[in-house]
Amino acid sequence: MSVVHKKGSVIFSGFRALGLYSNHLSHVVRYHKKHQEFYIVTAVGKCFHTYNVKKLGIVAVSNALPEDITCLAADRMLVFAAHGTQVTAFAKNKEVVHTYVGHGADVHLLLPFGDHVISVDRDNIVFIRDIESEEEYLQLMFDKASFEVSAIMHPSTYLNKILLGSCQGGLQLWNIKSNKLLYTFAGWGSGVTVLQQTPAVDVVGVGLISGQIVIHNIKYDESLMKFQQDWGPITAISFRTDGHPVMAAGSPLGHIGLWDLEDKKLIGQMRDAHSTAIAGLTFLHAEPLLITNGADNAIRVWIFDAPGGGGRLLRCRLGHSAPPTKIRHHGQNGQQILSAGQDGTLQSFSTVHERFNKSLGHGSINKKKSKKKGLKYDSMKLPAITTFASETARQSDWDGIISCHRGYLTATTWNYQKTSMGAHKLEPERFNKNRALNIHATAVDITSCGNFVVIALSSGHMDVYNMQSGLHRGQYGLDKAHEGPVRGVAVDGLNQLTVSAGADKLVKIWKFKSKELVHTAALSTSPSATLLHRDSGMLALSLDDFMLNVMDMETRRIVRKFSGHRGQINDMAFSPDGRWLITAAMDCTIRTWDLPTGCLVDCFLVDAAAVSVTMSPTGDFLATAHVDSLGIYLWSNNTLCSMVSLRPLPSDYEPTVVMLPGSCPAPDADDEDDDTPSDDMIEYVSPEQLDEHLVTLSLLPDSRWKNLLHLDIIKKRNKPKEPPKVPKAAPFFIPTIPGLVPQFAPSHGPSTEDQSKVVNFGVLAQKSSFYVTLEEAWVSNNYEGPVRLLKELGPSAIDTELRGLAPDGGGTLDVMQSFLRMVGSMLDSKRDFDLAQAYLALFLKLHLRLISQEPVLMEQVRSVSEKLEQTWTNLQTLFNQSLCLLAYTKSALL
């Protein structure tokens, strides 16, 4: 019967996403009156992010919605997000406060309008709702054939009126309070894409599908001016309000046109402001700043402070515009993650703050020519990076990153500190005469010292280059290292050995310096990738049959074999201590294998397969990149901050889906009951004695028994120098019983009538509780009670009790015998071994002369001595065995 495990992952829990800034939806600009600061809101999948304009620092991430956001809008207090057929209102940029339902189709337009919010769906129905009560105020329906709503705005100073634009080109002005169509504008023969209020009252900017921009007076129905852009439909319009009559218009090609509204001419072009369509652009009120965003996952702030009217880039936040293919932590602090994407760029994302992000740019064959041509028309740019390796050891002196590109022979170097491509393009000379060969670099590694790189090719060759000079320093094998493509290569931490795995099903270990082949191991199937943990010398091999092998570089044997993946293994990562191997495969699972036990200890599913995983060198985060996702997702390691019970998962274990960080968990009707067993750490309560053959010590602090023999010295040292002063008015107090645990003395006083005035001398010779218990134990032979009482007493009280056992202290020889029997029973039970020694030592110190004179006590002491000697002999034997085994383990060559 398999153990029922907690849903999801035991080890990892979603933390947050990195590198997600914008999508194809227009941003929204808000002004916070109290902070006197502008904020940008951008949609990212199922949630939205809020940034301050001043530093483009992230301020808030909203709670996730069940579906992707399709439209964003905001007023002074709330942010409105449409997803599917619903509209949700968020307060404080995070919390959902209102949900508006009723649409029969997806919502694509939103407009906050005073106390109401207007939403338009794909069925061409306009809903007007009260924000607070969520009740429907008005519903407008339009015929798609004659007027399909494509844009909506509220003209300034036009009370209760909205202007609607259509795909057919016409405009309609409506009074929503009286539900009347006030005026219909004929249009300009092309569909309306954008409606934007100009700084002048009654004047509206209209963007058309034809690329035409019309500045139209809606009061007199007159077109004041028209502009034509040749880059396709107008995607966004904004007007400067800082004293310059300039209009900016966005295009699907990523260009921005700047138009002078006084001279009615084009004054500037901002080409390739984004690599995709301009989703939104906004001039900040009374400031020369233009904010743009696009589907290329970028937010840019442009400042217009130079003559000529053009804008220059002031600050930006950009991630990958195409999904990342490979991610790796850079450095040992775990704060930077290098990421190579399908967009051809290499970027560094900080786990601390966005301001530490770096973009190392796009790979290029010739940087000078690329700069002249511009990135958009660059025929010299390199294909996307497939794999890379980095090292921080000498990155301040020369390049520290080596990468290979899809279908490309040349490997490129990159400089992290200069955030650019490096000085070298490493290519073997053997192929110079025949460049038509379909040969490309497949695997790379950089030594831990940062001086050398090893590059493996699809032809089976492996070459070593010097990173500083870029010179070729040799090759492995007489001609080829492998008969077929090399799938993985790694160098150990001390530059002693190089290990390579090829499609010929062989793993070869070479001497790094002499390039001599040391060992060859055969695999059952061709390997697809390798990963070496340099500290432990463990080499992980993922095979084409979805198996995992782990080879020990010291013994050069396969020490672990793991099976369970049902798809191609995309990537692997070791934990910093080398105990865990974390693997991601196309079966959408992320599995954690425990190497010492050889078991699968964690497994969970994700919606999209992870293409790359990397574990932080500090062990606090696991980072993953997924299919068709632009972000990098961080998962926190639960074992660092709480006790996690890791149990082997059964072979038939069915993992559950875990939502990516920043996603909304799907509502589950069949939630687990509270009594369902989980993998939470069960609190272990230790018994008093693990086994009756083991000697068990007490859990009492040392101060309770260690100083029993030195009490006279302690009392002498702590003797007061002067007598205590009697307080003038002693406070009232309740009498307490002496002991470590404070207890109030019970009042057993009889009433004054029954109280006798005759003195009872028996009260003066009152016996203590310990003394009475010892007397009872002498008869019953059960000594648990006296031991329990002694444990509760402090050193001084124990000393007093033992002194009172002798006849001259009010005791008897029988009670002294009973005490010795108590010590003997403690030795027999092998519990509280340290207390038995301490109590016996103090007893002998106090009563040694009396014991030597009494034959009855001598016989009892002799019996206790034999038990003590036997117990100690057993202990000594166990100690010697353990020391012998430890010495052998330390010195033996295993």
LINRA-V448704 format. One record per backbone hydrogen bond with DSSP energy under -1.0 kcal/mol. NH is the residue of the N-H (numbers start at 1). CO is the residue of the C=O. Records with the same first field share a line. If there is no record, write none. Layout:
NH->CO, CO
//
This chain:
13->636
15->634
18->632
28->41
30->39
32->37
36->32
37->32
39->30
40->51
41->28
42->49
44->47
47->44
49->42
50->60
51->40
52->57
53->38
56->52
59->50
60->50
62->48
63->94
65->46
69->45
70->82
71->82
73->80
75->78
79->90
80->73
81->88
82->71
83->86
86->83
87->100
88->81
89->98
90->79
91->95
94->91
95->91
97->89
98->89
100->87
107->84
108->120
109->120
111->118
113->116
116->113
117->129
118->111
119->127
120->109
121->125
122->106
124->121
126->140
127->119
128->138
129->117
130->135
131->115
134->130
137->128
138->128
140->126
142->124
147->143
150->165
151->165
153->163
158->155
159->157
161->158
162->174
163->153
164->172
165->151
166->170
167->148
169->166
171->185
172->164
173->183
174->162
175->180
176->160
180->175
182->173
183->173
185->171
192->166
193->207
194->207
196->205
198->203
203->200
204->216
205->196
206->214
207->194
208->212
209->191
211->208
213->227
214->206
215->225
216->204
217->222
218->202
222->217
224->215
225->215
227->213
229->211
234->208
235->250
238->248
240->246
246->244
247->259
248->238
249->257
250->236
254->251
256->270
257->249
258->268
259->247
260->265
261->245
265->260
267->258
268->258
270->256
273->254
274->254
278->251
279->293
280->293
282->291
284->289
287->284
289->287
290->302
291->282
292->300
293->280
294->298
299->317
300->292
301->315
302->290
303->312
304->288
309->306
312->303
314->301
315->301
317->299
319->297
325->340
326->340
328->338
330->336
337->349
338->328
339->347
340->326
341->345
342->323
344->341
346->361
347->339
348->358
349->337
351->335
356->353
357->354
358->348
360->346
363->344
365->380
370->366
371->367
372->368
373->369
374->370
378->375
382->363
386->404
387->404
389->402
391->400
397->394
398->394
400->414
401->414
402->389
403->412
404->387
406->384
408->405
411->426
412->403
413->424
414->401
415->420
420->415
422->413
426->411
432->429
439->437
441->408
442->456
443->456
445->454
447->452
450->447
453->465
454->445
455->463
456->443
457->461
458->440
460->457
463->455
464->474
465->453
466->471
467->451
470->466
473->464
476->462
481->460
482->460
484->482
486->457
487->501
488->501
490->499
492->497
495->492
498->510
499->490
500->508
501->488
502->506
503->485
505->502
507->521
508->500
509->519
510->498
511->516
512->496
515->511
518->509
519->509
521->507
523->505
528->542
529->542
531->540
533->538
537->533
539->551
540->531
541->549
542->529
543->547
544->526
546->543
548->562
549->541
550->560
551->539
552->557
553->537
556->552
559->550
560->550
562->548
570->584
571->584
573->582
575->580
578->575
581->593
582->573
583->591
584->571
585->589
586->568
588->585
590->604
591->583
592->602
593->581
594->599
595->579
598->594
599->594
601->592
602->592
604->590
605->656
606->588
611->625
612->625
614->623
616->621
619->616
622->635
623->614
624->633
625->612
627->609
629->626
632->18
633->624
634->16
635->622
636->13
637->620
638->11
640->637
642->638
649->600
653->650
658->605
663->660
671->669
676->673
694->691
696->830
704->701
705->702
706->702
714->710
715->711
716->712
717->713
718->714
737->743
740->792
745->735
755->751
763->760
766->763
772->768
773->769
774->770
775->771
776->772
777->773
778->774
780->776
781->777
787->783
788->784
789->785
790->786
791->787
798->794
799->795
800->796
801->797
802->798
803->799
804->800
805->802
809->806
810->807
811->806
816->812
817->813
818->814
819->815
820->816
821->817
822->818
823->819
824->820
825->821
826->822
827->823
828->824
829->825
831->826
833->696
836->832
837->833
838->834
839->835
840->836
841->837
842->838
843->839
844->840
845->841
846->842
847->843
848->844
851->847
852->848
858->854
859->855
860->856
861->857
862->858
863->859
864->860
865->861
866->862
867->863
868->864
869->865
870->866
871->867
872->868
873->869
874->870
875->871
876->872
877->873
878->874
879->875
880->876
881->877
882->878
883->879
884->880
885->881
886->882
887->883
888->884
889->885
890->886
891->887
892->888
//
